[in-house]
């Protein structure tokens, strides 16, 4: 029984690491894409910025309050929104509120 528990725990840890890597790859890809867009559209920098932020937000899974989904949501949100120094605290709160759904949004 202990072997099964250890295997399940190892699987969860691997899934968390995989999700973290997936988010990091998406961030890198988005940054590369964003840089290319900015170089092509220098005259419209504000529009590129908002497109970049909105496309990052679209990569975050909605969170409905399920405990088993928290780790993935937290990793995505931290990497894409919380650690983004270009966003104000108000914008970060807006994006957090936008990704919550169900009962957890009402808390």
C-alpha positions as CSV (number, residue, x, y, z in Angstrom):
1,X,0.0,0.0,0.0
2,X,2.9,2.3,0.8
3,X,4.4,1.7,-2.6
4,X,1.1,2.8,-4.3
5,X,1.0,5.9,-2.2
6,X,4.5,6.8,-3.1
7,X,3.9,6.1,-6.8
8,X,0.8,8.3,-6.7
9,X,2.7,11.1,-4.9
10,X,5.5,10.8,-7.4
11,X,3.0,11.1,-10.2
12,X,1.5,14.2,-8.7
13,X,5.0,15.8,-8.4
14,X,5.8,14.9,-12.0
15,X,2.5,16.4,-13.2
16,X,3.2,19.6,-11.2
17,X,6.7,19.9,-12.7
18,X,5.3,19.2,-16.2
19,X,2.7,21.9,-15.8
20,X,5.3,24.3,-14.6
21,X,7.5,23.6,-17.6
22,X,4.5,23.9,-19.9
23,X,3.7,27.3,-18.5
24,X,7.3,28.4,-18.8
25,X,7.5,27.3,-22.5
26,X,4.2,29.1,-23.2
27,X,5.7,32.3,-21.6
28,X,8.9,32.0,-23.6
29,X,6.9,31.4,-26.9
30,X,4.6,34.3,-26.1
31,X,7.6,36.6,-25.4
32,X,9.2,35.6,-28.6
33,X,6.0,36.2,-30.5
34,X,5.4,39.5,-28.7
35,X,8.9,40.7,-29.6
36,X,8.4,39.9,-33.2
37,X,5.0,41.7,-33.2
38,X,6.5,44.7,-31.6
39,X,9.3,45.0,-34.1
40,X,6.8,44.9,-36.9
41,X,4.4,47.4,-35.3
42,X,6.5,50.0,-33.6
43,X,4.0,52.7,-34.3
44,X,1.3,50.9,-32.3
45,X,3.1,49.8,-29.1
46,X,0.1,50.1,-26.8
47,X,-2.0,47.8,-28.9
48,X,0.7,45.2,-28.9
49,X,1.0,45.4,-25.1
50,X,-2.6,44.8,-24.5
51,X,-2.8,42.0,-27.1
52,X,0.2,40.3,-25.4
53,X,-1.4,40.6,-21.9
54,X,-4.8,39.4,-23.2
55,X,-3.2,36.4,-25.0
56,X,-1.3,35.5,-21.8
57,X,-4.5,35.7,-19.9
58,X,-6.2,33.4,-22.4
59,X,-3.6,30.7,-21.6
60,X,-4.7,30.5,-18.0
61,X,-7.2,27.8,-17.1
62,X,-10.3,29.0,-15.3
63,X,-10.3,28.0,-11.6
64,X,-13.5,26.7,-10.1
65,X,-12.2,26.0,-6.6
66,X,-11.3,22.4,-7.0
67,X,-8.3,21.6,-4.7
68,X,-6.7,19.2,-7.2
69,X,-6.6,21.9,-9.9
70,X,-5.1,24.6,-7.6
71,X,-1.5,23.8,-8.2
72,X,-1.8,24.1,-12.0
73,X,-3.8,27.3,-11.8
74,X,-1.4,28.9,-9.3
75,X,1.6,28.0,-11.4
76,X,0.0,29.5,-14.5
77,X,-1.2,32.6,-12.8
78,X,2.1,33.3,-11.0
79,X,4.2,32.9,-14.2
80,X,1.9,34.8,-16.5
81,X,0.4,37.5,-14.3
82,X,1.8,37.9,-10.8
83,X,5.5,37.9,-12.0
84,X,4.7,40.4,-14.8
85,X,6.2,43.7,-13.6
86,X,4.5,45.6,-16.4
87,X,1.1,45.1,-14.8
88,X,-0.2,47.2,-11.9
89,X,-1.7,45.6,-8.8
90,X,-5.1,46.6,-10.0
91,X,-4.6,44.9,-13.4
92,X,-3.3,41.8,-11.6
93,X,-6.4,41.7,-9.4
94,X,-8.7,42.2,-12.5
95,X,-7.0,39.2,-14.2
96,X,-7.3,37.1,-11.1
97,X,-11.0,37.9,-10.8
98,X,-11.4,37.2,-14.6
99,X,-10.0,33.7,-14.2
100,X,-12.1,32.6,-11.2
101,X,-15.5,31.0,-11.6
102,X,-18.3,29.5,-9.6
103,X,-18.3,29.7,-5.8
104,X,-14.6,30.6,-5.5
105,X,-15.3,33.9,-7.4
106,X,-17.8,34.9,-4.7
107,X,-15.4,34.5,-1.8
